Amino acid sequence: MKFGTADIRGNINLKSLSGNTLYVGPGCTYTTITLAMAAAAANDTILVAPGTYAEAVTFTQDGLTLKSIGSKSNTIIALATTTAAGLVSMSTKIDCTIDGFTINLTAQATAEKYAVYSANASGNNCIKNCDINVTSSVGSLASLGGVNLAGAGSSEVLNCNVDVTQSSTSGVQTYGITVRSGNRSFINVRLSVSDASTGNSLVYGYFIGSTTTFTVRECSVKVESAVTTSGVVAGLVSTDDPKVHIYGTDIDVNCSSTGLAYGTFADAFGSGSALSLYNCTVKAIAVTDGDGTDYIVSDGTIHVYGGNSLGDVVSSGTVTTLGLVRIGVTSAIVA
């Protein structure tokens, strides 16, 4: 069976469990994803043929599935920059899915806008099998980032690659993934953040806050920057009472200048909140002055079960460890 220029026999069941199926691509009813979104009803499926779609996409109904046919490498949603909340925005819609795309912001120039955005207040939204890329050369951008999950609902990010690059030396805030509120789950997500800032920028892999329940399984986080003395480079920063559980994940942080390098950082935790790591490898290196810290607690609790640590553990809160292997480190936990 032909869909646009793609043969999709055996690739997908064209009958939706509920709702209708809309087709996007050359020779199809809709030539853009935006047109299909405008025509969609709740619980419809939008199937997208291979090609590059130069448009910002906003979900218009609850329960929509946006799925590529072919591969994510040849089904691309791309713009240089966006002024929408996200190049792909699920907005406040619930129970929506995006599956199998490359999503590119190639020259982002507007602060606090993302490649993918969701603010569902209930239900569960899913982002899976996607490559998400954001690049910028514009300094002074607050919250340049790849993915922003807001709202009190749930979200899953599965089998995705997220790359965020700030090439300006005057960046302010570069975040790979920002999570606020709700229940969030990340499985097999490779996150990379590279920032050329040489000042006091904040460069984080994950930024988590606001009473989130946050779970990461079998992921990797790599964060690199050249920030100086008052700048911070961190793999994961959690604040404002989240409950964070991280399993089997590698966190690699490198500051090539005099800035602070943290693997994980916990701050402003209330009663019952904690950051827990299970069988993870955490490495934080500040090349110039050697003050990388794998686990740091400003106000809260970190539990570390198993895994490897290649740097210091610093705490003015509570750090508990069981079976942690501290490679090349002889110092005790520093209070």
N, C-alpha and C positions, 0 to 999 in steps of 0.2 A: 504494500500500500504506500503510495506516495503522499508526502506532506511537504508542500513546497518543493524543494529539491532533494529532500531526505526520504529514504526508504525506512519506514518505521515498523515494518512487520516484525513481530516478536519483541519489540522494544517496550511497548506499553499497552496496557489495556485501555482502549479508547472510551470505554463506557464508564462514566463517573458513578461512584456509589450513590451520590446525590447531586443534583444540579446538572447543568449542561456543559459541553466541551466547546470552547472557542479556539480558533486556530489563527496563529499569527505567522506571517512570512510571505515570501514571494508567491503570488498566485493564490493566496489564501483570502478568506473573507476580510481579514484585518491585516493591514500592512505595518502597523505599529502596535506595541504593547499598550500604549495609552488609549488607542481606539478600542481595543478589546476590553480594557478596564472600564471604559465608559459604558460599554454594552453589557457588562457582566451583571449577573444577579448573585445573591448569596449562595455559597456552596458550589459555584461553578469552578471549572478547571480551564486554565488558559495554557495551551501548548504552543511553544515558540520554536520555529524552525531555526537552524543555524544561520548566523549572520551577526552583524554589528548593529545595535539599535542605539542611536544617538538621541536619547531622551531620558528625562527623569520620570520615574514610575511611581505612582501612588496607588496603593490598594484602595478600592472603592466600596467593597462589601465585606461582611464577615464570611469566614469560611472559604475564602478563595485560595486556590492552589495555582501558583505560577511555576511552570515546569518547562525546562528545555528538552528538545529532542536532539539527539546526537550527543555531544560532549560539552562540558563547561568551557573547554578551550576554544570552541568555535561558535559559542552562543554568548555574545558579549553585550552588556549594557554599559555604555561609556559616554561620559562628557568630560570636558576639561575641568569645569567647576559647577557647583550648584548652589543656589540660594534657598532651596527647599531644605527641610529638616534632614532629609537623606536623599541620595540619588535614587535609591530604592527605599520607599517609605511605606511601612505597613500602617503608619499613623496610629489611630486608636482602634483599628479593626481587630477583631479577635479570631482565633482559630485559623489563621492563615499560614501558608507555606510558600517559601521560595526554594527551588530545587534545581541545581545544576547550571549555574551561570558564572561567568567572569564578570565582575562588577568593578569598573575602573573610574576613579576620579584622577585625571592625569595632571592637573595643574590647579588644585583647589586654592581659591583665593578669598573665601568667606569663612569667618570664624564660626565655631559651634555648629558646623554642618558635617554630615557624615556620609559614608558610602551606603550604609544600611541603618535604618532607624525604625524603632518600634516603641509605641507608647500604649500598649493594650492594658486596660484597667482590670481585665479579667480574661478568662480563657487561656489558651496556649498558642503562641506563634512559633514557627519553626523555620530556621535557616539551615539548609544542608547542602552538601556537595558543591560548595561555591568557592571560588577564588576572589578575594576582596582586596583591592589595591587602591591606596590613596597616596598621592605625592603632592608636595607643595614646595615652592621656593619663596613663598611670601612670609617674611618675618612678622612678628607681633600678632600672630593668629592665636587667639585663645581657643583651647580645646580642639585642635586639629586631631581628627581621629577616624578610625575605620568603622566601628560599630557602636551604636548607642542604644541601649535597652532601658527604657524608662517605663513608668506606669506600674501599677500594683499587680498585674497579671503575671503569667509564667512565660518563659521562652526557652527554647532549645537551640543550640548551635552545634551542628554535627558534621564532622568530616569536612572542615573548611580550612582554608589558608587565608590569613589576614596579614597584609603587609602595609605598613605606614612609614613613609619617608618624608622627613623635613630636611631639605637641602640648604635652607637659609641658616646663617650663623646667628641670627637674631630671633630665633623662635622663642615662644613664651610657654606654651603648654602643648605637648604632643602625647596623646593617649592612644594606645591600640584599640582597647575595648573599654567602654564606660558602662557601668551597670548601676541603676538606681531602683531600689524597691523590688518587690516581687520575688518569685522563685526562678532561678536561672540555672541552666545546666549546659555545660560545655563538654563534649566528648570528641576526642581525636581532632583537636583544633591546633594548628600550628600558627603561632603569633610571632611576628617580627616587627620591631620598631627601631628605626634608625634615624637619629637626629644629629644634625651638624652644628647645633647651637653651641656657642662658646661662652654664653653668659650665665644667667641664673635661671634657666628654663627648668620646668618640671617635665620629665620624660618617663612615662609609666607604661608598662604593658597592660595590666588590668587596673582599672580604678573602680572600686566597689564601695557602695555606701547605702545608707538609708534603709536599715532593717531588711536587707536582702538575705535570702537563703540562697547560697551560691555554691555550686558543685562543679569541680573540674576533674575530668578523668582522662588519663593517658594523653595529655597535651604537652606542648612545648612552648616556652616563652623565651625569646631572645631580645634584649634591649641594649642598644648601643648609643652612646652620646659622648660629646666632648665638653659638657657643661663644666663650669668652674666653681669656685668655692661655695657659693650659696645655692647652686643648682643641685637637683636631686634626680638620680636615675634609679628606677625601681622596677622589679619584675611584676610585683603585685602590691597595691596599696589598698587597705581596707579601713573604713572609718564609719562612724555613726551607726554602731550596733548591728553589724551583719553577722550571720553565721556562715562561715566559709569552710568548706571541706575540699581538700585537694589530694587526689590520688595519682600515684605513678606518673608524675609530671616533672619535666626538666625545666629549671628556671636558670637562665644564664644572663647575667647583667655585667656590662663592661662600660666603665667611664674612663676615657682615655686622657682625661685632664684631672683637675683637682676637686671636682664635684663629689658629692656623696653617692655611693653605690650601695643599694639595698636589694637583697633578694626578695624578702617579704617585709612589709611594714604594717603594724597594727596600731590604730589610734582611736581614741574616743569610743571605746567599747563599754557597753552597759552590762548589767547583770545578765548572765546566760549567753552572752555573745562570745565567740572565740574564733580563732583562725587555727585550723587543724590540718596538718600535712601527714600523709601516709606514704612511705616508700618513695619519696621524691628526692631528686638531686638538685641542690641549690648552690649556685656559685655567683658571688658578687665581687667584682674586682674594680678598684680605683687605681689605675696604672701609675699615676704620678706620685701619689702619696700613700698608696697601699692601705687605705682605710675602708675597704669593702666590708660590708656586714651582711651575712646571709639572712639572719632573722633579727628584727628589731621591734621592740614593743615600747611605744610611748605611753599608752594607757590601755591596758587590756590583757588578753591572754593568748599565747601561742602554744599549741601542743604539737610536738614533732615525734612521729612514730616511725622508726626505721629510716632508711634512706641515707644519703650522703650529704655532708656539708663541707665546703671548702673555705669557709671564712668564719668570722666571729659571730657570736650571739650576744646581743646587747639588750638589756631590759631595764626599764623602770616600772614595768608591770610584772607579768608572770610568764615564764617560759618553762615548760616541762618537756623532757625528752625521754624516750625509751627506745633503745636500740639504734640510736643515731650514730653513724660512723663519721667522725670529724677528720677529714683527710688533710694531713699536713698542718693541723692546728693543735697547739699545745695549751692555749689559754683556756681558762674556765669561762663559764658564762659571766659576762660583765654586767654588774648592776649599775 
